[in-house]
Amino acid sequence: MHGVGDVRFFDRVAPLYDRVMPAADGSVLAAGLDRAERPIDRLLDVGGGSGRA
């Protein structure tokens, strides 16, 4: 259909996706990070998804 995996498909729809996907809410992200019990030196997003935050 689109080739092996989803990379080719996502590359084709990425421009549309960027136009309609709202930006991440920085205040919500900051509130979550404020709950950390230790200082945060690095952050790794391993959940996949849109990569908006």
CYANA upper distance limits for C-alpha pairs under 8 A (distance plus 0.5 A):
  2 HIS  CA      6 ASP  CA      7.71
  2 HIS  CA      8 ARG  CA      6.80
  2 HIS  CA      9 PHE  CA      6.27
  3 GLY  CA      8 ARG  CA      7.18
  3 GLY  CA      9 PHE  CA      8.47
  6 ASP  CA     10 PHE  CA      6.59
  7 VAL  CA     11 ASP  CA      6.55
  8 ARG  CA     12 ARG  CA      6.89
  9 PHE  CA     13 VAL  CA      6.98
 10 PHE  CA     14 ALA  CA      6.12
 13 VAL  CA     17 TYR  CA      6.61
 14 ALA  CA     18 ASP  CA      6.53
 15 PRO  CA     19 ARG  CA      7.07
 16 LEU  CA     20 VAL  CA      7.00
 17 TYR  CA     21 MET  CA      6.23
 23 ALA  CA     52 ARG  CA      6.97
 24 ALA  CA     29 LEU  CA      8.40
 24 ALA  CA     52 ARG  CA      6.10
 24 ALA  CA     53 ALA  CA      5.96
 25 ASP  CA     29 LEU  CA      6.99
 25 ASP  CA     53 ALA  CA      8.46
 26 GLY  CA     30 ALA  CA      6.52
 26 GLY  CA     53 ALA  CA      8.32
 27 SER  CA     31 ALA  CA      6.56
 28 VAL  CA     32 GLY  CA      6.84
 29 LEU  CA     33 LEU  CA      6.80
 29 LEU  CA     53 ALA  CA      7.88
 30 ALA  CA     34 ASP  CA      6.53
 31 ALA  CA     35 ARG  CA      7.31
 32 GLY  CA     36 ALA  CA      8.09
 36 ALA  CA     40 ILE  CA      7.98
 45 ASP  CA     51 GLY  CA      8.37
